[in-house]
Amino acid sequence: MLTVRRAQRRFGRRVIFTDLDLDVAAGARVFLGGSNGSGKTTLLRCLSGTLALSTGQATVGGHPVGSLPARRLTGVCLAPEQGLYEKLSARENVALVARLRLPRRAVAPAVAGLEEELDLTGYATVPVERCSAGMRARVSIARALVGGPALLLLDEPSRSLDDPSRLLLWQALDRRPELTCVIASHHADDRRRCQSALTLAAAA
Ligand SMILES: Nc1ncnc2c1ncn2[C@@H]1O[C@H](COP(=O)(O)OP(=O)(O)OP(=O)(O)O)[C@@H](O)[C@H]1O
């Protein structure tokens, strides 16, 4: 589902990662570890297509990352508490993405299903600007999941989540055994829930 070949990303002369190869089969979960500043977010941004690799290639479902077909296959939650439309409600934020990914009649049921799964129902109609960091993180995760992506990229989803909310996330992932996930995290329990791990080393 996800293939990375000889990937390198530099910022100026600073090499963040290099010679990176990765093969992630459909349905596999990869834990992305490494200390602060080791390049986890940078790699996820490259895999989502929002940042270009300096050299090397990455494909999603055989399509180059960043291409329209690859983007269609990819659900992204890179800054769990940010990047939402502040004046819109949780429901509207999720529905916006659902409309891009689903036929019109499938939008409302898909959004309602995710509201239930991630326990958004109590504040689904409240503007996101009034939500806490943990609430926002759950909205961002719902937005990444809506429309049934084949690949999910999550950057520190547990950062603002309490234990019951983290459980909701993992239950949602467990309900989707076909979903391929790459999850950057510092949380040992997140590591346990993934079949394999890639640990990035901090650049010298
Ligand atoms: N736009 C940029 N320009 C220059 N350097 C950058 C840029 N973005 C990130 N970096 C650098 O790249 C390195 C990796 O950052 P990144 O955010 O990917 O680390 P991380 O592993 O996600 O860290 P954390 O665990 O703290 O979230 C850091 O040294 C950071 O300063």
The ligand as a MOL file (V3000), in Angstrom:
LIG
                    3D

  0  0  0     0  0            999 V3000
M  V30 BEGIN CTAB
M  V30 COUNTS 31 33 0 0 0
M  V30 BEGIN ATOM
M  V30 1 N 10.4390 24.1000 7.4980 0
M  V30 2 C 11.5580 23.7430 8.1480 0
M  V30 3 N 12.7260 24.3850 7.9280 0
M  V30 4 C 13.8490 24.0230 8.5510 0
M  V30 5 N 13.9340 23.0120 9.4460 0
M  V30 6 C 12.8070 22.3440 9.7080 0
M  V30 7 C 11.5530 22.6620 9.0740 0
M  V30 8 N 10.6090 21.8030 9.5370 0
M  V30 9 C 11.2370 20.9940 10.4210 0
M  V30 10 N 12.5510 21.3120 10.5200 0
M  V30 11 C 13.5450 20.6460 11.3440 0
M  V30 12 O 13.5100 19.2720 11.0340 0
M  V30 13 C 13.7860 18.5040 12.2140 0
M  V30 14 C 12.6970 17.4540 12.3470 0
M  V30 15 O 11.4870 18.1040 12.7410 0
M  V30 16 P 10.1420 17.2850 12.9150 0
M  V30 17 O 9.0840 18.2450 13.2850 0
M  V30 18 O 9.9410 16.4390 11.7240 0
M  V30 19 O 10.5270 16.3510 14.1600 0
M  V30 20 P 9.6020 15.3680 15.0080 0
M  V30 21 O 10.3220 14.0460 15.0700 0
M  V30 22 O 8.2290 15.3360 14.4690 0
M  V30 23 O 9.6290 16.0640 16.4280 0
M  V30 24 P 8.5920 16.0300 17.6900 0
M  V30 25 O 8.7190 14.6750 18.3310 0
M  V30 26 O 9.1220 17.1310 18.5570 0
M  V30 27 O 7.2230 16.3320 17.1490 0
M  V30 28 C 13.8610 19.4800 13.3660 0
M  V30 29 O 15.2000 19.7160 13.6620 0
M  V30 30 C 13.2200 20.7350 12.8210 0
M  V30 31 O 13.7980 21.8800 13.3770 0
M  V30 END ATOM
M  V30 BEGIN BOND
M  V30 1 1 1 2
M  V30 2 1 2 3
M  V30 3 2 2 7
M  V30 4 2 3 4
M  V30 5 1 4 5
M  V30 6 2 5 6
M  V30 7 1 6 7
M  V30 8 1 6 10
M  V30 9 1 7 8
M  V30 10 2 8 9
M  V30 11 1 9 10
M  V30 12 1 10 11
M  V30 13 1 11 12
M  V30 14 1 11 30
M  V30 15 1 12 13
M  V30 16 1 13 14
M  V30 17 1 13 28
M  V30 18 1 14 15
M  V30 19 1 15 16
M  V30 20 2 16 17
M  V30 21 1 16 18
M  V30 22 1 16 19
M  V30 23 1 19 20
M  V30 24 2 20 21
M  V30 25 1 20 22
M  V30 26 1 20 23
M  V30 27 1 23 24
M  V30 28 2 24 25
M  V30 29 1 24 26
M  V30 30 1 24 27
M  V30 31 1 28 29
M  V30 32 1 28 30
M  V30 33 1 30 31
M  V30 END BOND
M  V30 END CTAB
M  END
